[in-house]
Amino acid sequence: WFSSAAVADMATAMSNRSEEQQLWGDSDVSLRRDSRAKWWSGAVGRRPPDEEVDGAVRWSGSNTGWESIEPERPPGERGAAPTCAWSHWSRWREFEFVHAGVRLRCHLRSPARQDLKARGCRVPMLLFLHSASYAPKDDLFPEGDAWLDERSPEPLFVLCPECPEDYYWLIRGNSWEEQGGEWVIDKAGYCLWDAPPADEMANALVALLRKMVLEEAVDPRRVFLSGCSMGGHGCWDLAAREPHLFCALAPVAAHFEPHRAAWAADRLRDMPVWAFHGVGDFCCNYDEARALVQLMGPQAGLTTYHEGRTSDFGDMSVHNSASLVAYVDHGPALIRWFFRQPPRGGMDSRVEDRWHRGWS
């Protein structure tokens, strides 16, 4: 399963209201230094200089994104994480969704009713694809979801479907039972699930999003997508297939086929991306993940962390530390970043027409 801890909000580097600050925000895009250990963290802007800063590489070129490097902390030391607690059970609703033979058990977290009423309009939604732990809520909220109400700048729907065991999200087959595909070792020594693509799963997830827009107060132009490990692969794959449906992406400890990277980068050229990955990840290749983000252009960025973390469950690997890094320590900053992205895309004309008429 996935979880861990690391570091800070994103950062700021310019005194004036630059394009980068409008995209990343003033409080989350600034250069920060630790007096005890040299490090920097944050978006380096759309045109980073050709240099290294305290061991962290600023990507060179005029059309590249950014990378932030987490400080290496003593074992067990935590960043400024949100409070560990769960909201009232009534905030979550479970339902089953079936489309063309694909059956998804879904967990939906809705905003408080008074927040929706006060807002008086449709609000964003985060679609989350879990890892091979098959723990939809715990992957995204490893230390509880109560902080979301306190730290989120706007009401937010959170949708966590559960991948059927005979799928690896947008790849077919049961990877645990090794049925319908096989584990293969690539040239770098990583073991990856190999099976036919699951177009029917992609169609089911699109239909699920359409259902949410039709039945809930979801803004179809402000749908965010995130996923970790297996779900991170699904995040890249689904977004590249349907780039018009999503406002921003956050792949965490993700992997993706190198031979499809150029295709994905072309499809996602203008998509805001904030990825997370750990150096030394034994499951998903860090170098390939970093190269993929670099292909995405100036609106894409990567937060890199080092070493596994310590949680209530003991010491964890770099890979299994990913969700605490992304969704706990960086959780509030990630949510703020999602909300700062401009609306884009939407559903088909039938859904759009109903949305524009202001039905509820």
N, C-alpha and C positions, 0 to 999 in steps of 0.2 A: 504494500500500500504506500501512499504518498504522504509526506509531511516534513516540515523543518523550519529553522529560524535563521535569520540573518540580519538585515540591516536597516535601512533608512528610507525615507522618502526620496524621490528623485530630486533634481537640482536646478540652479539658475546661474546664468553667466553674463547677462547683459543688463545694464541699468535702464535702457530704454525699452519701450514695448515693441520688441522685434517680432518677426513672424514666428520664431521659435517659441517665444514666450506666450504668444497668443494660442499656439498649438499645445504647449506643454504646461503653461501656467507659470505665474511668477514664483510661487512658493516651492514648486516642485522641479524647477529647472535651474538650479544654481550650483556653483562649484563649492564643494564642502571639503574641508581638510580635518583630519584627526591629528591632534598634537602628539599623540603617542605612536601613531603609525601612519606613514605617508600613504594616502589613497585619495582618489577622487571618485565622485559618483554623479551621474547625471547626463542629460542629453547634451551632446557637444555641438548641436546645431546642424543646420542643413549643409554647411560648408566647413567641416572641421579642418584645422590646419594639419599639415603633414609633419607631425611630431608625436613624441611620446610624452605623457605627463605622469610622473611618479609611477612608472611601470605599467600604466594603463594606456593601451594604444588608441589614439584617436584615428578613426578610419580616414584614409587619405582620399582625395578626389573631390570633384565638384558636385557629385550627384550621389553621395553616399549617406548612410545613416550614422548612428552613434552606438557607443558601447559604454556602459558603466561597470566598474569593477567593485565588487564587495570587498571590504577589509577582511583580513583573516583574523578572526576573533579567538580568544582562549576558549577551550572546550566548555560547553555549557552556557557561555555568555549569550544573552539574548539581545535582540534589538528592541526598539520601542514598539512592542506588539500590542494589538488591541486586547481588551479584557476577554478572558476565556469564559464564555457563557453562551447558552442557547436562548433564543427568543421563545415565546410561548408556543406550544405545539400547534395552536390554532392558526398560526401564520403559514403553516405548511399544509398542502393538500396533495394527496396521492390520487392518480387516476391512470387508467390504461388507455393507450391510443394504438389503434391498429390501422395500417395502411398497406394495401396490396400484399398482405401476408406477413408483413413485418410488425411484430408486437412490441411496443415500448411501454414499460412501466415508468411513469413520470412523477417527479416530485416538484411541485410548484410552490415557491415562496412568494406571497403577494404582499404588497405594501399595506400598511395599516389603513383601515377604511377611512379614518379621518384625514389621513394624508392625501389619499386619492380625492376625497371630496374637496379638500382645501385647494388642491392643485387644479381641479376643474378641467383637466385635459388629459390626453394620453401620455403615458410615461414610458421610459426605456425598459428594455428587458435584456438580461444576460443569459445566454444559452451556454451551459457548461457540459462538456463531454469528459466523463471520468476515465481513470486509468484502468489497468487490468486488475485492480483490486476489487472492482465492481462495487464501490462504495460511493454512490453519486453525491450525497451530501457531505460526507466526511472528507472526501478529497478536496472539495472546494472550501469547506469550513472545518479544518482539522482541529480548531480550538473554539468552535461555536460561531453562531451567526449574529449574536446580539449586537456586536459592535457596528453592524451595517446600519442600524437605525440611528445610531449616534453620529457616525462618521460620514455617511453618504449625503452628498449635497442635495439630492433629489430622491423621491420615491423610486423604487426599482423592483421590477419583477425578476425573479431568478428561477430559471427552468433547468432542472437536472434530470434528463431522461436516463434510463438504465439500459445499457447495451445488452441485447440478448446474448446468451452464452455461445451461440453458434455464429457470432459475428465478432470481428475486431474493428468495430465501428464501420468504416467504409471499405473493409476487406472482409471477405467471407471466411468461415471456418471457426471451429472451437480451438483456440490456441492452447487452452489448458489440457484438453483431452487429445490434442494433436489430430483433430479430425477435419477434413475438408481443406487441408493445407499442410505445410511443413515449416519447421524452423530451419533456416539456412544461415550459414556463417558468411558474412561478407568479407571483402579483402582486408578490412581493418580489424577483423576478428569479432565483430558484433553479431549477435544472434538475433535475427529478425524474422517475423512471421511472414510467410509467403503463400498467398492464395489469390484467387480471382477477385477483381474489384466488385464491390457490392453497390451497384447502381440503385438497387431497390432500397437500400438503407438511406442513401442520399435523398431519394425521392420521399421517403417516409419522414425524414427530418424537415424537409421543406414543407411538407404537408402539415407537420406538427406546428411549425412556425405560423403557417396560414391559419390554423385553428386558434392559436393564441391571439392573433390579431383580430379574428372574427368574434371571439367570445370574451376576450378580456380587454382592459383599457391599455393595450400595448401600442406604442408608437412604432409603426412599421419601418420608419426611417432611422430609428435609434435602437437597433438590435446589435448587441455586442456578442462576441464569440470567444470562448476560452476552453482550454482542455489541457490535461497533463498526461505525459507519456503516451500510452495508446490513444488517449483522448486528444493529445497534442497533435498526433498524426492526423486524427480525424478533423481537428481544427484547421490545419493547413489544407487538407484535401477538400473538405466541404466548402471552405471559403474560396478556394481556387475554382471549384465547380460553379459556385453561385456567388460571385463577388458582389453582385447588386443587392444581396440580402443583408449585408452586414456593414456596420458603421466603423468597427475597429476590432482587432484581433489581439489575443494574448496567449500564444502557445507556450506551454511550460514543459521543460524537459522533454521536448518533442523530437521525433525523428521523421524523416521524409525521404523518399527515394531520390538519390542524387540525379538520376536520369530524368526525373520529372521536375527538377528545381527550376530550370529555365522557363518551362511552361507555367509553373505556379507564379514565378516572379513577374512574368508578362501579364498574367491575369490579375495580379494583386499590386500592380505598379503604384497606384495612388492610395493604397489602403494603409491607414495608420496601424502600426504593429509595435507592440511592446512584448518581446520574448524574454524568457528566463531560462538559464541553463547553467549547470555546474561543471567546472573543470574536473575531469576524472570520473565522469558519469560512466558507470560500467555497462549501462543498459542502452543508452541513446548517445550517439557520437556527438561530442561537443563541437569538434571542428566542422562537421557537416552542418550542424545547427547554426553555427556562427556564419558559415559561408552562405547559407540560405538567407539569413537575415540581411547580410550585406548585399545580396542580389535585389532586395526589395526596394532599394532607393531611399531617398532622404526622409521619408516619413516612418521608417522602420528603425527600431532600436533594440538592443540586447542588454540585459543585466546579467553579468557573470558573477557567480559565487564560487567559493572554494570550500572544500572539506565538508564532511557530513556533520550533522547537528545532533544535539542531545535534546531529547524530549522526555515526557513522562514515561515513554515506552523504552527509554534507554538510548544508546548510541545508534545513529542511523547512517546509512550510506549517503553519498552525494546525491544519487538518484532519488532515494526515498525522502530526501530532505526538501525536495523541490516545492511541494505545495505550501509548506510553512514559510519558505522564502518568499514565494510569490503572493500567497493569499492571506498570510498573517502579518509578517513584518512589512510587506509592501502593499497589503490589502487596501488600506485607506487611500494611499497615493494612486494605486491602480484604478480604484473606483472614480476618483476625481479626474484622472486622465481620460477614462471612458467618457465621462460626462462632458468633457471639453471638446470632444471631437464633433465636427459639424455633421448634421444629419445627411444621410445619403441613401440611395437605393430605395427599396420598397418591395411590395408584393405585386401580384398580377393586377390587371385593371379592375377585375371584379371586386377584389379586396380593397383596392385603392378608392374606388367609387364609394363604397360603403363608408370607408374611413373619412373621406372628405365631406360626406353628408352629416358627419358628427353623431352617428348612432351610438348608443351606449348599451 
